[in-house]
Amino acid sequence: MKLKNNSKAVELLLESYGKDKTPFFTELTQKFSSRKYPFEEINLIKQVLFPAYWNCGIIASGKNIKGLILKIEALGKQFSEGISPYVEDKKEVEQIVNKVLENLGEVREKLKKDVEAAYIGDPAAKTYTEIIRSYPGFLAIEIHRVSHLLYKFGAKGYSREISEVIHSETGIDIHPGAKIGNYFFIDHGTGVVIGETSVIGDWVRIYQDVTLGVLHFEKEKEGDIRKDYKRHPDIGDHVVIGAGAKILGPVKIGNHVNIGANSWITEDIPDYTSVFVAEHPRLEKRKKI
């Protein structure tokens, strides 16, 4: 299927590439080892969003517009094939794909902020390059920001497919329906679960084994589980959620809140509050006999 209006996607991506400043690459000829995924769209997403880090920096230079168009069209083709089993109307498929492609420039600007948040929030992060190429938390949010567009514009089933590919690789489970603000960072990441109706503000940092989940399911009169209702937390701005914390139900976590490791939260937390487990288990020692 020939996609329309790629000129806008090209224009907005080139504008985003042109805004890059050190410590992002401004020299676009670096070479790295290549990687393959079961879903080719994962490779294409990474190449379109951060081409200099995935051996195709020339498409970001403005000197190879044709190469950029080919990448965008290849990604659009993969999206079309993935969406079609879920959406019968070919025109609707085309509209969804074009909307997603046209928003990639904006997504890229958000992801640059996520890289910055990871660099600031992790003393082990020495370069932007290692974050973009090796951090599972960044890969999870990179693909989420694209799968969220697919979800938002009507390709909900296919958006889950893409999300599950990255869930399998990273151990981070972000539902594509979750709304996530700027400067988001997942550190380590294994075991993180972010549910469909979660809303996350700006400058939020989450550690491993955190759950933004459901406390209980509501049911219809017939006994079936309800769909499409608010059941996950809202997280404010400037929030840190420690390892193993569980925040359950449609609770509201305020701004500038710290949630301590292994906390169990089922109620609203006001702004400028720290929450932690008050009584830790006592460690006992005894010598072997």
ABEGO torsion letter per residue (X at the ends): XBBBGAAAAAAAAAAAAAABBOABBABAABBBBBBBBABAAAAAAAAAABAAAAGAAAAAAGABAAAAAAAAAAAAAAAAAAAAAABABAAAAAAAAAAAAAAAAAAAAAAAAAAAAAAAABAABABAAAAAAABAAAAAAAAAAAAAAAAAAGBAAAAAAAAAAAAAAAGBBBBAABBBBBGBBBBGGBGBBBBAABBBBBGBBBBBGBBBBBABBBBBAAGBBBBGBBABBBBBBGBBBBBGBBBBEBBBBBBGBBBBBGBBBABBBBBGBBBBBABBBBBBBBBBX
